[in-house]
Amino acid sequence: MIARREWKPLAAIGLLFLVFYWLPVGAPRFDRSLLEALALAREYARQHVLLCLVPAFFIAGAIAVFLSQEAVLRTLGPRANKLLAYGVASVSGSILAVCSCTVLPLFAGIHRRGAGLGPATTFLYAGPAINILAIILTARILGVELGVARAIGAIGFSVVIGLIMQAVFPADPDGSEESGFPSADPDGSRPLYQDALTIAAMVGVLVFANWGSPAGEPGLWGAVASARWVLTAVFALGLGAALVAWRGLRIGRAILAAACVASLALLFPETPAVAFAAGILALAGLVATGTGELQEWLSSTWDLAKQILPLLLLGVLVAGALFGRPGHEGLVPSAWVQQAVGGNSIRANLFASVAGAFMYFATLTEVPILQGLISSGMGKGPALALLLAGPALSLPNMLVIRSVIGTKKTLVFVALVIVAAATSGMIYGTLL
């Protein structure tokens, strides 16, 4: 007789057997979806892990170790001034060219450091939704009205979502007791500007390494694109100087590392990622051989990477299998999406927000994708709904959020984003 506690494992094994038994291997769409899953994972690894995620992990680790917990609590904590907390959280993403996955280490860092659930989720939503590069590109390609609506909707609804999350979960702890990240400056004696400048240098590296404009384009935008790697190097040197001056990094080692990275940049001018990767490795080596808070920084960075990366890559594989890459189909036919988002009905807006929430959009890729959908008959309301839900959420993003704040809070957050995006689309489509 099989014990009752063994029925669940037996059922799971039976279900797994049936899945593999009826697996439609050989069916063209199924085989193509598997290739799309691998292709999207490869694309993500090549374009986003080194330039986006790794710097984001280091920034999150720095927030967890360098930034005074008192400063975080004062600005974003549950007892902070609400106008200040939500104002800072809603617009801070405007300087970060991050996608829904890159923002995750930053969200985990500020939440564990003591930010309240409301301001933390406001930042989580607004970070990828309001970055200034995406807003400008939206206005230039899809129209000024849609660009302005995207900016207003992202900022406004990020605050609304944060306030509702805090109201629904008022007893949410501030995270300080379970962060696992020791404070490197418990008495708060180090000037705040030192922490701010150190983190700002890392943010500069993240922003300019991922500047999303083709070189040769006229105007300030194109000029910055042409000089993006020079600006990245300037901020990297600023980070090195800050670590030497305020964190105890040995200046001889820092100069040697900078010289090696500069040499690689000169040897491989057409492949700047080589020098960038060398700079990341050099930073990790310097921090690993340092003392005190430098080693704590590397430890907290690694802890976040272990927690987030496996779920993230699993989610990318699933999203690729279901929806494919831009211009390529997965299991879900793109024609279904195009047919479902015409007009400005409640169904069209809701479908656009749900589809956008589960699809993965790399930074700025939502604009050309929407351009194609609009030319195929997508309504303006559903276009805004997808713009507000797509960059802010994705299946990989949801898996990681769940590991940070739990299943119940994640479900509420996802539902709020979908409803907010669909409501924005309805209002925008009706007004136009």
C-alpha positions, 0 to 999 in steps of 0.5 A, a space after each residue: 500500500 502506497 503511503 498518502 505522502 507518496 501520492 504527490 511525487 507519484 503524480 508528479 512523475 506520472 505527469 512528467 512521463 506524459 509530457 515527455 511521451 506526448 512531446 511534439 518533437 518533429 512538429 515544425 512550430 515546436 522545433 522552432 520554438 526550442 530553437 527560439 528559446 536557445 537563440 533568445 538565451 544566446 542573444 541575452 547572454 551576448 548583449 545584456 549579461 556583460 554590459 547590463 547585468 554584471 554592472 547592475 550586480 556590482 551597483 546593487 552590492 555597493 548599495 547593500 554594503 556602502 550606502 548607509 542604511 540610515 540614508 536609505 531608511 531616511 529616503 525610501 524607508 516605510 517611515 520616510 516622507 512619502 512625497 520624497 520617497 515616492 518622488 525619488 523612486 518614480 524618477 530615479 529610473 530616468 537615468 538608468 538604461 535598464 530592462 526589466 531584468 537588469 533592474 532586479 539586482 538594484 531592486 533587491 539591493 534597495 529593498 534589502 537595505 531597508 527601503 519600504 515595499 511601496 517605494 521599492 516597488 515604485 522603483 521596480 516598475 518605474 526603473 525600466 519603464 521611464 528610462 530617458 533613452 526609451 522615452 525619447 526614442 518612443 517620441 521620435 519614432 512613434 510620435 510625441 503624443 505616445 512618448 509623453 503619454 508613456 512618461 506620464 503613465 509610467 511615473 504616475 502609475 508607478 507611484 499608484 502601484 507603490 502606494 497600493 502595495 504598501 496599503 495591501 501589505 502594511 506590515 511588510 518589514 523594512 528588510 533590514 533585519 533579514 538583509 544578510 548584508 552587514 553595514 560597513 559604516 554602522 555609525 554613519 560617520 562616513 560622509 554621504 557624498 562619498 557613497 553617492 559619488 562611488 555609486 554614481 560612477 558605477 551608474 555612469 558606467 552602466 548608462 554609457 556602456 548601454 547607450 542605445 543610439 547608433 553612432 553617426 546620428 546627428 545632434 547631441 544623442 549621436 555625439 554621446 553615442 560616438 563617445 560612449 566608450 570614452 565616457 564609460 572609461 571616464 566613469 570607470 576611472 572615477 570609480 577607481 579613484 573613489 575606491 582608492 581614496 575612500 575604500 582602501 584600494 591600493 593605488 599601485 594595483 589600481 594603476 596596473 589594472 587600468 593600464 592593462 584594460 587601456 592596453 586591451 582597448 587600444 589593441 581591440 578598438 573594434 571590440 570594446 567588449 573585450 576591454 569592458 570584460 577585462 575591466 570587470 575581471 580586474 575590478 573583481 580581482 582588486 575587490 577580492 584581494 582587498 580588505 574589509 568592506 571591499 570583500 563584503 562588496 564582492 560577497 553581497 554582489 555574488 549573493 545577488 548573482 546566485 539568487 537572480 541569474 539562474 531564475 533569470 536565464 530559465 525565464 528567458 528560455 521559457 519566454 523565448 519558447 513561447 513568444 520567440 524573438 522580434 521577427 521570429 515566432 515561438 509557440 504563440 503565433 504573432 498573428 494572434 497578437 496582431 488580431 487581438 490588439 486592434 481598436 481600443 476595446 477593453 479586451 484589446 488593451 487588457 490583452 496587450 498589457 498581459 502579452 507585454 507583461 509576459 514577453 521579454 523586451 530588451 532595452 529599447 527593443 519595444 519601440 521597433 516591435 511596436 512600430 511593426 505592430 502599429 503598422 499591422 493595425 494595432 490601436 493606439 491605446 493597446 500600444 501604450 498598454 504594451 509600452 507600460 507593461 512590456 518593459 516593466 515586466 517579463 516572465 524572467 522578471 516575475 520569477 526573480 521578484 517572487 524570490 525577493 518578496 514572495 509569491 503573494 506580493 509578486 502576484 499583486 504587483 503583476 496584477 497592478 501593473 497589468 491593470 494600470 497599463 490597460 487602464 492607461 491604454 483605455 484612457 489614451 485611446 479614448 482621448 485620441 
